[in-house]
Amino acid sequence: MTVDAGPAHAHLLQVAESDHAQRVGTAAWLDRELAFGAKVFYKGWLGDDGRIEKHWIAGPQATVRTRRALETGQLEFMAFPHLIDLVGGTAEGLHRVQSEELHRALDEGWTSVAMTQESSRRPLGDADEVAVFARQEGGYDALADRFPLHVLCQLTTAVENEAAVVHSLGIHHRGVLDVGWGARESCGRWRVSGDLDAHVAQRFGGALTGAMRQALADAEEGTGRSPDLHVDLAAVGFVDVACAQLMVLAARSAPAGQRLVLHDPPRLLRRLLDALERPDSIVLSEGGAA
């Protein structure tokens, strides 16, 4: 089943299970942004000697376009230790650096800007750490809403603890490209594609929880929106019992008045939900609005 990444998303989280897979996906994203003429800012980890030529982005594994962009200045690399010094360890400091880079690029005449960084490998072990991370990622959203900016966030599950992976998916639920499945927010619906099996259940559950939490927060802001989360499943090919159970759990634990509306659910999912005694807070809908 091919994952439908949808149109280019302004703020996308790319999830990979190994460093090699992450590099392949990031290289393709970089090549695309550079080909379309974007100024690109890349932040990553260097070795102990701090030599960029030993990083994959500049070494033999890099594409010709990427190496050329480093030489011409279309692509700029910043090492994470230097970034940490600049931002002072705060989300506000990071927003300042991002804004300065964006405005400098626009002042130089670039018509679009792209930013990406390797996983910072933050533990996200408590609520305070998660809140700081959410503010950090929200800064990208705020800039992308106002300027021609694309952002790629990178997450490699092999080097992350499980809590960080789940929290990251919850915060990035609007745009996810994971192994075998993906999700994007479009036209008032959370559109999921690919195969939802036990292998990705924990990550899907994190994203689903984040999407439901966001729908509720949007409704509470007085926007007139319903707190219901509308999930478009037309592009989902397979759902197993683990992911079906997560949907039931999310709906049962939702506050009163919030529903999980599933549009075009696969036939197998309907059967699984019946077997799991689907709660009233899960609504099944074919095509149009529920």
N, C-alpha and C positions, 0 to 999 in steps of 0.2 A: 504494500500500500504506500503510495507516494504522499508525503506530507505536503499539504497545501500551505505554503508560507504566505500566500496572499500578496497583495501589493507591498512594495517596500515600506516597512514600518519605521517611523521616526525613532523609536526606542525599542530595540529588539534584544532579547536575551538568547544567546546561543549556548545550548547545553551539549557537552560532549563527554564521552566516557574515558578518553585517553588524551594525552598531550598531542599525539599525532593527529587524531581526529579533529581536535580543536584547531590545530594549525592549518589543516586543509580547509576547514570551513572559514576561518578568519582570512586566509589568503584569498579565497574566492571573493569574500566581502570587500577586502582592500582593493583587489583588482577592479571590481565593479565601480567602487567609489572613485578611484583614481581615473578610470577610463571615462567617467562622466565629468571629470574636471573638478572634483572636490579637493579642497585642502584638507589633509588628514592629520590628526594628532593621535599618536599611539603611545600608550603608557604600559610598560612591562618590566619584568624582572630580568636583570643581567646577572651574570656569574660573579664570583668573588673578585675577579680581576676588572669587572666593570667595562668590558670591551664589547661594543655593540656588534662588531663583526662576528662574534661568537653566538649572537642571538639568531634564531631562525629567520627573523625578518630581514636580516642583512647578509646571511650566509648562503651557502650553496642551495639550501632548500627554498630560498626566496624566489619569487617570480622576477623576471626581467623588469617588469613595470615597477615593482616595489623597490628594487635596488636603484633604478633610475630616479624614482621619486625622492628617495633619500638624498641622492646627489644634488637634485635640483631644488630641494626644499619644499616640494609639494607635500612630502610626508615628513613629519617631525617626530622623533622618538624621545621620550622622557623616562628615565629610570624611576621606579617606585620610591626608593629612598629619597631622591631629590624632591619628588612630588610631596612626600610626607613632610619634609622640611618646609616646603612652601605653604602648605595648607594648615600647618600647626595642629594637625590631628583632628580637625573639625569639619563637619559637613559644610558649614558656612565658608570656611577657607577654600574648600574644593570648589564650591559654586563660584567664588571669586576668580579662581584660576581658570575655570572653564569659560566664564564670561569674558575674561581678558583675552583668552586664545581666540574665541569666536569673533569678537569685535576686531581684533588685530587682523584676522584673516579677511574679514569683510572690508576693512579699510584698505587692505592690500589689493582688493579687486576680485577676490574669489567669490563666485556666485553661489557656492554651496560649501558646506563644511561637514566633515565627518570626524567622529571621535570614537575611539575604542580603547579598552584597557583589559589586561589580563586580570584574572580573579585576584582580589586583594587578600583572599584566604582569611577573612575575618570570621571569628568563631560564631557570632550571632547566638551566643549562649544564653542571653537574658533579654528581657523586654527593652531595657535601655539601649543595648547594642543594636537590636532590631530597629528601634525608633530612629537612631542615628543613621542607619543604613537606608531606611525608607526616606528620610529627608535628603540624603545624598542622591538617591535615584530620582526623587521628585525634582531635583534641580535640573536634571536632564530633560524631564518632561516640560518644565516651565520654559526652558530655552527653545526646545523643539516646537512648542506651540507658537513661538514668536518669530523664529528665524529658520532659514533653510538649513536645518541641521539633522543629520542622521547619527544615531548612537548605537553601537554594538557593545553589549556587555557579554563577557565570556565567563563560563562556569564549567570547570572540568571536575566531574564527580569523583574521579580517582584520587584527587588531592583535597577534597572538601569533606568536612564532617557532615553527617546526615542532617543535623539541625540547620546548618547553614544552607544546605541544598533546598530543604523544604521552605524555609523562610524566604530565600531568594526567589523561588518560583512564585510564592504568594505575592511578593512585592512587584514582580515583573509580569503578572498574569496577562497584561494587555497585549504583550507581544512575546511569544515563546516559540523557539524552534528547538525541540528536544529530539532525542533519538527515537524515531518511529512515530512521533506525534508532535503536534504543534497547536498553538492557540493564538488568536488575535481578536481584538475588539473592533467591531465595525457595525455601524448603523444600529446601535443600541443592543447588539447581541454579542455574546462571547462565543466565537466560532472556533470549534475544535475540529481537528482533522487527524487522520492517521489511525493507528491501532492503540487501544487502551487496554493493556494487559498487565499482569502482575509485575512484570519487570519495571514498569514506569508508574505503578500505582501510587507509591509514596509521593512522587513528584507531581503527578496529576492532582492528588489530594491537596497538596500545598497550594497549587495554582487555583483550584476550585475554591478553597477556603478564602484565598485572597480576593477572588472575583466576587464572592458573596459578601464579604466584608466591605468591599468598595461600593457595591450596589446599595447596601444599607447606608453607608456614609453619605453617598450622593443624595439619597432621598431625605436624609436628616438635615441636609444643608438648605432645605426649603426651595429646592429647584422645581418641585412639583413632580419629580420622577417617582415611579413606583420602586419600592425596595426589592421587587422580584428580580432574580437573575435569569435572563433569557439565554439559554445555551443552544446554539445551532449545531446539531450533530449530523447534518446531511453529508458531510465529508468524512465521517468516521466509518471505518470498515468493520471493526471488531471491538467488542467490549467484553471483558471477562468479569467473573463474579467479584474479584477484588475491587475493581473500579466501580462496579455497580453498588457494592456495599458502601464505598466512600460517598457516593451520591446520596444514598439513603441516610447515612450518618450526618452529612452536611445539612440535609433538609430537616432532619429531626432535631438537630441542635441549633437551628436558626431561630431567631426571636419570633414571637407571634406576629403574624402579618406579613412575613417574608416567605415567598415561595420560590422553588426551583422549577422553572418552566423549560422543559426539554422539547425542542423543536426537531421533528424528523428523526426520532431515535431509531436505531437499528432494531429489527424484529427481535434479535437475541436479547437486547437490553430490556425490551418490554417484558419478555418472559422472565428474565432474572429479577426485575423489579417486582413482578407479581409473586415470585417465589420468596422474595425478601419482605413481603407484606408492605408494599409501597405506601408511605404515609400520604395524607391528604396534601401535604405541603410540596409534593412533587406532582407537577401537572404535565401531562403528555399532550403535545400539539403537533399536528401535521401541517406543515407549510406556514400559513398565516399566523396572526397573533392569537394567543390563547383566549 
